[in-house]
Amino acid sequence: MAKKEVKNAFGAVANEYQKKANVQRRVAGQLAERISGFDLPEKPRILEIGCGTGFLSQHLLKRWPDATIVCSDIAPQMVSSCKANLYGFDKSRVSFVVMDGENITGDDKYDLIVSSLVFQWFSDPLANLVKLTSRLNHNGRLAFVTLGEETFNEWRGFCAEYQIACGLHNYPTKDAWQSSWPIDGVGEVDVARVMEEHPSPQNFLRGLKQIGTGLSKKGHSPVSIVELRRALSEYSNKNNSFSITYHLIFGSFIKN
């Protein structure tokens, strides 16, 4: 996935993302709950990768009000939106930075690096673990949630049933993540699932496009509009809803 495509896709939806990215909001809350018990220094340094419109950022500010926080995103529009949405918080210790999470700028090290539903957009998410953990202080922590290989299996099944090309990405498995932890610390991986109900497959596809997550995998040749409409029509004639699964992989690492 080209970084420019990701940057442009999310930049284009920054104004609507806050209202329409409901699953992303829920998942950020789940990650926030998992990290709330982390034993960090009194005034920790925190880096958030892919802040988006601030779903996770708000939790970080509530949990660690004395922290120095860097909220970063590859899309400038998202960074601006995040800053605007953190009204009511003391932002004197918060920096807002346009940055690619696979190429962290500067030489700073952090007590916590955290990211919600971003790593699936990286060119090589497994290899990036080493780069990220190298930016942790002693006893620093990395925590993230990303998409697992069973994400949107219902759409894969739809494409197989109606014999249309499927442009979904292939994500690393839980075992792949677990075996990729750097040797200078201890990491663990956990799995969860979030279900989302849609009235139709059309609604599902429209929702992805509205929040910038409808990008197809590299080399995908999209099906013709005629073929897609045929498949969608046949499905809707037999079904009244379309359920979709977000397969979530939570990772946590402590550097020792």
C-alpha positions as YAML, in Angstrom:
chain: A
units: angstrom
residues:
- id: 1
  name: MET
  ca: [0.00, 0.00, 0.00]
- id: 2
  name: ALA
  ca: [1.52, 3.32, -1.11]
- id: 3
  name: LYS
  ca: [1.89, 5.81, 1.71]
- id: 4
  name: LYS
  ca: [0.56, 8.58, -0.50]
- id: 5
  name: GLU
  ca: [-2.68, 6.65, -1.06]
- id: 6
  name: VAL
  ca: [-3.17, 6.15, 2.67]
- id: 7
  name: LYS
  ca: [-2.36, 9.79, 3.42]
- id: 8
  name: ASN
  ca: [-4.79, 11.07, 0.79]
- id: 9
  name: ALA
  ca: [-7.58, 8.64, 1.68]
- id: 10
  name: PHE
  ca: [-7.64, 9.57, 5.36]
- id: 11
  name: GLY
  ca: [-6.99, 13.23, 4.73]
- id: 12
  name: ALA
  ca: [-10.07, 13.39, 2.53]
- id: 13
  name: VAL
  ca: [-12.40, 12.08, 5.26]
- id: 14
  name: ALA
  ca: [-10.98, 13.90, 8.30]
- id: 15
  name: ASN
  ca: [-14.10, 16.05, 8.69]
- id: 16
  name: GLU
  ca: [-16.46, 13.04, 8.72]
- id: 17
  name: TYR
  ca: [-14.32, 10.45, 10.47]
- id: 18
  name: GLN
  ca: [-15.20, 11.58, 13.99]
- id: 19
  name: LYS
  ca: [-18.91, 10.96, 13.36]
- id: 20
  name: LYS
  ca: [-18.82, 7.84, 11.21]
- id: 21
  name: ALA
  ca: [-15.89, 5.71, 12.42]
- id: 22
  name: ASN
  ca: [-17.92, 3.96, 15.12]
- id: 23
  name: VAL
  ca: [-15.94, 0.71, 15.27]
- id: 24
  name: GLN
  ca: [-12.68, 2.65, 15.41]
- id: 25
  name: ARG
  ca: [-14.02, 4.61, 18.37]
- id: 26
  name: ARG
  ca: [-15.03, 1.42, 20.20]
- id: 27
  name: VAL
  ca: [-11.70, -0.27, 19.56]
- id: 28
  name: ALA
  ca: [-9.76, 2.77, 20.79]
- id: 29
  name: GLY
  ca: [-11.75, 2.53, 24.01]
- id: 30
  name: GLN
  ca: [-10.89, -1.15, 24.35]
- id: 31
  name: LEU
  ca: [-7.18, -0.43, 23.88]
- id: 32
  name: ALA
  ca: [-7.37, 2.42, 26.40]
- id: 33
  name: GLU
  ca: [-8.89, 0.09, 28.96]
- id: 34
  name: ARG
  ca: [-6.13, -2.47, 28.42]
- id: 35
  name: ILE
  ca: [-3.33, 0.06, 28.95]
- id: 36
  name: SER
  ca: [-4.91, 1.96, 31.83]
- id: 37
  name: GLY
  ca: [-3.12, -0.22, 34.37]
- id: 38
  name: PHE
  ca: [0.36, 0.30, 32.90]
- id: 39
  name: ASP
  ca: [2.90, 1.36, 35.51]
- id: 40
  name: LEU
  ca: [4.44, 4.41, 33.84]
- id: 41
  name: PRO
  ca: [6.63, 7.15, 35.36]
- id: 42
  name: GLU
  ca: [4.91, 10.03, 37.14]
- id: 43
  name: LYS
  ca: [5.24, 12.27, 34.10]
- id: 44
  name: PRO
  ca: [5.58, 9.85, 31.19]
- id: 45
  name: ARG
  ca: [6.54, 10.63, 27.62]
- id: 46
  name: ILE
  ca: [3.96, 9.13, 25.26]
- id: 47
  name: LEU
  ca: [3.91, 8.82, 21.47]
- id: 48
  name: GLU
  ca: [0.65, 8.02, 19.73]
- id: 49
  name: ILE
  ca: [0.99, 6.76, 16.17]
- id: 50
  name: GLY
  ca: [-1.98, 7.44, 13.93]
- id: 51
  name: CYS
  ca: [-3.97, 9.72, 16.22]
- id: 52
  name: GLY
  ca: [-6.72, 10.20, 13.67]
- id: 53
  name: THR
  ca: [-9.38, 12.50, 15.06]
- id: 54
  name: GLY
  ca: [-8.44, 11.83, 18.67]
- id: 55
  name: PHE
  ca: [-10.41, 8.78, 19.84]
- id: 56
  name: LEU
  ca: [-7.46, 7.32, 21.76]
- id: 57
  name: SER
  ca: [-5.83, 10.70, 22.44]
- id: 58
  name: GLN
  ca: [-8.69, 11.67, 24.73]
- id: 59
  name: HIS
  ca: [-8.22, 8.54, 26.81]
- id: 60
  name: LEU
  ca: [-4.48, 9.18, 27.10]
- id: 61
  name: LEU
  ca: [-5.04, 12.71, 28.37]
- id: 62
  name: LYS
  ca: [-7.59, 11.49, 30.92]
- id: 63
  name: ARG
  ca: [-5.42, 8.65, 32.19]
- id: 64
  name: TRP
  ca: [-2.09, 10.52, 32.25]
- id: 65
  name: PRO
  ca: [-2.88, 14.25, 32.59]
- id: 66
  name: ASP
  ca: [0.76, 15.07, 33.47]
- id: 67
  name: ALA
  ca: [2.22, 13.25, 30.49]
- id: 68
  name: THR
  ca: [4.08, 14.81, 27.60]
- id: 69
  name: ILE
  ca: [2.22, 13.45, 24.60]
- id: 70
  name: VAL
  ca: [3.02, 13.49, 20.90]
- id: 71
  name: CYS
  ca: [-0.08, 12.93, 18.76]
- id: 72
  name: SER
  ca: [1.06, 11.99, 15.25]
- id: 73
  name: ASP
  ca: [-0.60, 11.00, 12.00]
- id: 74
  name: ILE
  ca: [0.48, 10.68, 8.37]
- id: 75
  name: ALA
  ca: [-2.43, 12.89, 7.22]
- id: 76
  name: PRO
  ca: [-2.15, 16.61, 8.10]
- id: 77
  name: GLN
  ca: [-5.94, 16.95, 8.10]
- id: 78
  name: MET
  ca: [-6.24, 14.25, 10.75]
- id: 79
  name: VAL
  ca: [-3.68, 15.98, 12.96]
- id: 80
  name: SER
  ca: [-5.62, 19.23, 12.72]
- id: 81
  name: SER
  ca: [-8.88, 17.43, 13.48]
- id: 82
  name: CYS
  ca: [-7.35, 15.70, 16.51]
- id: 83
  name: LYS
  ca: [-6.16, 19.02, 17.90]
- id: 84
  name: ALA
  ca: [-9.60, 20.57, 17.43]
- id: 85
  name: ASN
  ca: [-11.39, 17.62, 19.05]
- id: 86
  name: LEU
  ca: [-9.33, 17.73, 22.24]
- id: 87
  name: TYR
  ca: [-11.23, 20.78, 23.48]
- id: 88
  name: GLY
  ca: [-11.62, 20.87, 27.23]
- id: 89
  name: PHE
  ca: [-8.21, 19.25, 27.79]
- id: 90
  name: ASP
  ca: [-5.01, 20.97, 28.83]
- id: 91
  name: LYS
  ca: [-2.96, 20.73, 25.63]
- id: 92
  name: SER
  ca: [0.07, 22.59, 26.95]
- id: 93
  name: ARG
  ca: [2.01, 19.30, 27.13]
- id: 94
  name: VAL
  ca: [0.70, 17.93, 23.82]
- id: 95
  name: SER
  ca: [2.49, 18.17, 20.47]
- id: 96
  name: PHE
  ca: [0.70, 17.54, 17.18]
- id: 97
  name: VAL
  ca: [2.98, 16.17, 14.48]
- id: 98
  name: VAL
  ca: [2.53, 15.05, 10.88]
- id: 99
  name: MET
  ca: [4.60, 11.87, 10.73]
- id: 100
  name: ASP
  ca: [4.77, 8.41, 9.16]
- id: 101
  name: GLY
  ca: [4.65, 5.84, 11.97]
- id: 102
  name: GLU
  ca: [7.12, 3.62, 10.11]
- id: 103
  name: ASN
  ca: [9.68, 6.42, 10.05]
- id: 104
  name: ILE
  ca: [9.60, 8.21, 13.40]
- id: 105
  name: THR
  ca: [11.40, 11.53, 13.27]
- id: 106
  name: GLY
  ca: [13.73, 12.93, 15.93]
- id: 107
  name: ASP
  ca: [15.77, 11.12, 18.55]
- id: 108
  name: ASP
  ca: [13.35, 11.15, 21.48]
- id: 109
  name: LYS
  ca: [12.57, 8.03, 23.46]
- id: 110
  name: TYR
  ca: [9.27, 7.29, 25.13]
- id: 111
  name: ASP
  ca: [7.76, 5.51, 28.11]
- id: 112
  name: LEU
  ca: [4.77, 4.46, 26.03]
- id: 113
  name: ILE
  ca: [4.26, 4.14, 22.28]
- id: 114
  name: VAL
  ca: [0.65, 3.36, 21.46]
- id: 115
  name: SER
  ca: [-1.43, 2.93, 18.32]
- id: 116
  name: SER
  ca: [-5.00, 1.96, 17.48]
- id: 117
  name: LEU
  ca: [-5.90, 0.40, 14.12]
- id: 118
  name: VAL
  ca: [-2.93, 1.79, 12.21]
- id: 119
  name: PHE
  ca: [-0.34, -0.96, 11.81]
- id: 120
  name: GLN
  ca: [-2.41, -2.70, 9.11]
- id: 121
  name: TRP
  ca: [-1.54, 0.23, 6.81]
- id: 122
  name: PHE
  ca: [2.22, -0.19, 7.26]
- id: 123
  name: SER
  ca: [4.41, -1.55, 4.47]
- id: 124
  name: ASP
  ca: [5.99, -4.08, 6.84]
- id: 125
  name: PRO
  ca: [4.27, -4.00, 10.25]
- id: 126
  name: LEU
  ca: [6.17, -6.96, 11.72]
- id: 127
  name: ALA
  ca: [9.60, -5.54, 10.87]
- id: 128
  name: ASN
  ca: [8.55, -2.16, 12.28]
- id: 129
  name: LEU
  ca: [8.33, -3.65, 15.78]
- id: 130
  name: VAL
  ca: [12.11, -3.48, 16.12]
- id: 131
  name: LYS
  ca: [12.20, 0.17, 15.08]
- id: 132
  name: LEU
  ca: [9.40, 1.11, 17.45]
- id: 133
  name: THR
  ca: [10.76, -0.71, 20.47]
- id: 134
  name: SER
  ca: [14.17, 0.87, 19.89]
- id: 135
  name: ARG
  ca: [12.51, 4.18, 20.73]
- id: 136
  name: LEU
  ca: [11.39, 3.00, 24.17]
- id: 137
  name: ASN
  ca: [13.03, 3.95, 27.44]
- id: 138
  name: HIS
  ca: [14.07, 1.21, 29.89]
- id: 139
  name: ASN
  ca: [10.84, -0.46, 31.07]
- id: 140
  name: GLY
  ca: [9.02, 1.45, 28.34]
- id: 141
  name: ARG
  ca: [5.96, -0.11, 26.74]
- id: 142
  name: LEU
  ca: [4.56, -0.56, 23.26]
- id: 143
  name: ALA
  ca: [0.83, -1.24, 22.97]
- id: 144
  name: PHE
  ca: [-1.26, -1.53, 19.84]
- id: 145
  name: VAL
  ca: [-4.32, -3.01, 18.25]
- id: 146
  name: THR
  ca: [-4.39, -3.92, 14.58]
- id: 147
  name: LEU
  ca: [-6.47, -6.03, 12.21]
- id: 148
  name: GLY
  ca: [-6.05, -9.79, 12.12]
- id: 149
  name: GLU
  ca: [-6.25, -12.18, 9.19]
- id: 150
  name: GLU
  ca: [-9.95, -13.04, 9.72]
- id: 151
  name: THR
  ca: [-11.09, -9.43, 9.36]
- id: 152
  name: PHE
  ca: [-14.03, -9.11, 6.93]
- id: 153
  name: ASN
  ca: [-14.20, -12.86, 6.27]
- id: 154
  name: GLU
  ca: [-17.88, -12.38, 5.45]
- id: 155
  name: TRP
  ca: [-16.93, -10.16, 2.52]
- id: 156
  name: ARG
  ca: [-14.37, -12.72, 1.37]
- id: 157
  name: GLY
  ca: [-17.15, -15.30, 1.46]
- id: 158
  name: PHE
  ca: [-19.44, -12.99, -0.50]
- id: 159
  name: CYS
  ca: [-16.80, -12.52, -3.20]
- id: 160
  name: ALA
  ca: [-16.19, -16.26, -3.42]
- id: 161
  name: GLU
  ca: [-19.90, -17.06, -3.65]
- id: 162
  name: TYR
  ca: [-20.55, -14.55, -6.42]
- id: 163
  name: GLN
  ca: [-17.20, -15.10, -8.14]
- id: 164
  name: ILE
  ca: [-15.95, -11.54, -8.02]
- id: 165
  name: ALA
  ca: [-12.43, -10.32, -7.29]
- id: 166
  name: CYS
  ca: [-11.77, -9.57, -3.63]
- id: 167
  name: GLY
  ca: [-9.46, -6.63, -2.88]
- id: 168
  name: LEU
  ca: [-9.06, -7.21, 0.86]
- id: 169
  name: HIS
  ca: [-5.60, -7.05, 2.39]
- id: 170
  name: ASN
  ca: [-3.85, -10.06, 3.92]
- id: 171
  name: TYR
  ca: [-2.93, -9.30, 7.52]
- id: 172
  name: PRO
  ca: [-0.31, -11.02, 9.73]
- id: 173
  name: THR
  ca: [-1.59, -13.76, 12.02]
- id: 174
  name: LYS
  ca: [-1.46, -13.79, 15.80]
- id: 175
  name: ASP
  ca: [1.40, -16.31, 15.66]
- id: 176
  name: ALA
  ca: [3.33, -14.11, 13.24]
- id: 177
  name: TRP
  ca: [3.07, -11.19, 15.63]
- id: 178
  name: GLN
  ca: [4.04, -13.30, 18.61]
- id: 179
  name: SER
  ca: [7.15, -14.61, 16.89]
- id: 180
  name: SER
  ca: [8.27, -11.13, 15.80]
- id: 181
  name: TRP
  ca: [8.85, -9.53, 19.20]
- id: 182
  name: PRO
  ca: [12.37, -8.09, 19.65]
- id: 183
  name: ILE
  ca: [14.67, -9.98, 22.01]
- id: 184
  name: ASP
  ca: [15.27, -7.05, 24.38]
- id: 185
  name: GLY
  ca: [11.92, -7.36, 26.13]
- id: 186
  name: VAL
  ca: [8.78, -9.40, 26.65]
- id: 187
  name: GLY
  ca: [5.74, -9.23, 24.40]
- id: 188
  name: GLU
  ca: [2.33, -10.83, 24.33]
- id: 189
  name: VAL
  ca: [-0.54, -10.96, 21.87]
- id: 190
  name: ASP
  ca: [-4.26, -11.26, 22.49]
- id: 191
  name: VAL
  ca: [-7.21, -11.60, 20.10]
- id: 192
  name: ALA
  ca: [-10.74, -10.20, 20.19]
- id: 193
  name: ARG
  ca: [-13.58, -9.65, 17.74]
- id: 194
  name: VAL
  ca: [-16.02, -6.84, 17.12]
- id: 195
  name: MET
  ca: [-19.15, -7.40, 15.06]
- id: 196
  name: GLU
  ca: [-20.78, -4.69, 12.96]
- id: 197
  name: GLU
  ca: [-24.24, -5.04, 11.48]
- id: 198
  name: HIS
  ca: [-25.16, -3.53, 8.11]
- id: 199
  name: PRO
  ca: [-28.46, -3.56, 6.25]
- id: 200
  name: SER
  ca: [-26.62, -4.67, 3.10]
- id: 201
  name: PRO
  ca: [-23.17, -5.26, 1.59]
- id: 202
  name: GLN
  ca: [-23.59, -1.93, -0.22]
- id: 203
  name: ASN
  ca: [-23.89, -0.19, 3.12]
- id: 204
  name: PHE
  ca: [-20.72, -1.92, 4.34]
- id: 205
  name: LEU
  ca: [-18.72, -0.83, 1.30]
- id: 206
  name: ARG
  ca: [-20.08, 2.71, 1.51]
- id: 207
  name: GLY
  ca: [-19.09, 2.88, 5.17]
- id: 208
  name: LEU
  ca: [-15.51, 1.88, 4.40]
- id: 209
  name: LYS
  ca: [-15.23, 4.59, 1.77]
- id: 210
  name: GLN
  ca: [-16.68, 7.23, 4.09]
- id: 211
  name: ILE
  ca: [-13.91, 6.72, 6.66]
- id: 212
  name: GLY
  ca: [-11.02, 6.19, 4.23]
- id: 213
  name: THR
  ca: [-10.59, 2.46, 4.86]
- id: 214
  name: GLY
  ca: [-11.80, 1.21, 1.49]
- id: 215
  name: LEU
  ca: [-8.35, 0.97, -0.08]
- id: 216
  name: SER
  ca: [-7.73, -2.30, -1.93]
- id: 217
  name: LYS
  ca: [-4.57, -4.37, -1.75]
- id: 218
  name: LYS
  ca: [-1.73, -3.69, -4.17]
- id: 219
  name: GLY
  ca: [-2.26, -5.19, -7.61]
- id: 220
  name: HIS
  ca: [-6.00, -5.68, -7.18]
- id: 221
  name: SER
  ca: [-8.06, -5.47, -10.38]
- id: 222
  name: PRO
  ca: [-11.52, -4.27, -9.36]
- id: 223
  name: VAL
  ca: [-14.63, -5.98, -10.63]
- id: 224
  name: SER
  ca: [-16.76, -4.08, -13.11]
- id: 225
  name: ILE
  ca: [-19.65, -2.01, -11.77]
- id: 226
  name: VAL
  ca: [-22.08, -4.23, -13.70]
- id: 227
  name: GLU
  ca: [-20.77, -7.42, -12.09]
- id: 228
  name: LEU
  ca: [-20.70, -5.87, -8.63]
- id: 229
  name: ARG
  ca: [-24.26, -4.59, -8.92]
- id: 230
  name: ARG
  ca: [-25.42, -8.00, -10.08]
- id: 231
  name: ALA
  ca: [-23.86, -9.72, -7.09]
- id: 232
  name: LEU
  ca: [-25.17, -7.14, -4.64]
- id: 233
  name: SER
  ca: [-28.67, -7.37, -6.09]
- id: 234
  name: GLU
  ca: [-28.71, -11.16, -5.89]
- id: 235
  name: TYR
  ca: [-27.56, -11.05, -2.28]
- id: 236
  name: SER
  ca: [-30.16, -8.44, -1.28]
- id: 237
  name: ASN
  ca: [-32.95, -10.49, -2.83]
- id: 238
  name: LYS
  ca: [-32.14, -13.32, -0.40]
- id: 239
  name: ASN
  ca: [-30.91, -11.48, 2.72]
- id: 240
  name: ASN
  ca: [-32.03, -8.57, 4.89]
- id: 241
  name: SER
  ca: [-28.72, -7.78, 6.60]
- id: 242
  name: PHE
  ca: [-24.97, -8.17, 6.34]
- id: 243
  name: SER
  ca: [-22.79, -8.83, 9.40]
- id: 244
  name: ILE
  ca: [-19.08, -8.11, 9.31]
- id: 245
  name: THR
  ca: [-16.28, -9.11, 11.68]
- id: 246
  name: TYR
  ca: [-13.32, -7.03, 12.82]
- id: 247
  name: HIS
  ca: [-10.68, -9.52, 13.95]
- id: 248
  name: LEU
  ca: [-8.53, -7.57, 16.42]
- id: 249
  name: ILE
  ca: [-4.99, -8.33, 17.46]
- id: 250
  name: PHE
  ca: [-3.81, -6.58, 20.63]
- id: 251
  name: GLY
  ca: [-0.08, -6.45, 21.23]
- id: 252
  name: SER
  ca: [1.79, -5.39, 24.36]
- id: 253
  name: PHE
  ca: [5.57, -5.23, 24.88]
- id: 254
  name: ILE
  ca: [7.75, -4.11, 27.78]
- id: 255
  name: LYS
  ca: [11.42, -3.33, 27.25]
- id: 256
  name: ASN
  ca: [13.80, -4.68, 29.88]
...
